[in-house]
């Protein structure tokens, strides 16, 4: 390898890739890393989460808060529509009242 690098010290040495068979499996795990999946029979260790119930409770609380927010938003929207309908009726009644007064004035002016 020294011959490839030129026997010079290097701060950032170049990466050397060794050619090999394409079907070859290379174990790049450091020594002493423990058994690999192929050595352990391919089983994965299942670990129970100690925080599982806490997370589920947190998710339930989030869902409840979101449902409350949606319900409150819907109530506010319905209240706005009710207020708009009330105002519309008031304007229509005011317009009818003014029309009635205008007719009465015209009739009185004709007399």
C-alpha positions in Angstrom: 0.0 0.0 0.0 2.9 2.3 0.7 3.9 1.9 -2.9 0.5 3.1 -4.1 0.5 6.1 -1.8 4.1 7.0 -2.8 5.7 6.5 0.7 4.6 10.0 1.7 2.8 11.0 4.8 -0.7 12.2 4.1 -3.2 14.0 6.3 -6.1 12.9 4.1 -5.1 9.7 2.4 -6.9 8.7 -0.7 -9.4 5.9 -0.6 -8.3 2.6 -2.1 -10.8 0.2 -3.4 -9.8 -3.4 -3.7 -11.4 -5.3 -6.5 -13.0 -8.6 -5.6 -15.7 -11.0 -6.6 -19.1 -9.3 -6.8 -20.8 -12.2 -5.0 -18.4 -12.0 -2.1 -19.9 -10.9 1.2 -17.6 -8.6 3.2 -18.0 -8.4 6.9 -17.2 -4.8 7.7 -18.1 -5.0 11.4 -15.3 -4.2 13.8 -13.9 -7.2 15.6 -15.7 -8.0 18.9 -18.9 -6.4 17.7 -20.9 -9.4 18.7 -22.7 -12.0 16.6 -24.0 -11.0 13.3 -27.5 -11.9 12.1 -26.2 -14.8 10.1 -24.5 -16.3 13.1 -27.4 -15.7 15.4 -29.9 -17.5 13.3 -31.4 -14.4 11.7 -33.5 -13.5 14.8 -33.9 -10.0 15.8 -34.3 -9.2 19.5 -37.7 -7.7 20.3 -37.5 -5.1 23.0 -40.6 -4.0 24.9 -40.8 -0.3 25.2 -41.1 0.9 28.8 -42.6 4.1 27.7 -45.3 2.5 25.5 -48.2 3.2 27.8 -47.0 6.8 28.4 -46.8 7.4 24.6 -50.3 5.9 24.1 -51.7 8.1 26.8 -50.0 11.1 25.3 -51.4 10.3 21.9 -54.9 9.9 23.3 -54.6 13.3 25.0 -53.4 14.9 21.7 -56.4 13.4 19.9 -58.8 14.6 22.6 -57.3 18.1 22.4 -57.6 18.1 18.6 -61.2 16.9 18.8 -62.0 19.7 21.3 -60.4 22.3 19.1 -62.4 21.1 16.1 -65.6 21.1 18.0 -64.9 24.7 19.3 -64.0 25.9 15.8 -67.3 24.4 14.5 -69.3 26.1 17.3 -67.6 29.4 16.5 -68.4 29.0 12.8 -72.1 28.1 13.6 -72.3 31.2 15.9 -71.0 33.4 13.1 -73.6 32.1 10.7 -76.4 32.6 13.3 -75.2 36.2 13.8 -75.1 36.8 10.1 -78.7 35.4 9.7 -79.9 37.6 12.5 -78.3 40.7 10.9 -79.7 39.8 7.5 -83.3 39.5 8.9 -82.9 42.8 10.7 -81.8 44.5 7.5 -84.7 43.0 5.6 -87.1 44.1 8.3 -85.6 47.6 8.3 -85.8 47.8 4.5 -89.5 46.7 4.6 -90.2 49.3 7.3 -88.6 52.0 5.2 -90.5 51.0 2.1 -93.7 51.1 4.1 -92.9 54.5 5.4 -92.0 55.8 1.9 -95.4 54.5 0.5 -97.3 56.2 3.3 -95.5 59.5 2.6 -96.3 59.2 -1.1 -100.0 58.5 -0.3 -100.1 61.4 2.1 -98.5 63.7 -0.5 -101.1 62.7 -3.1 -103.9 63.7 -0.7 
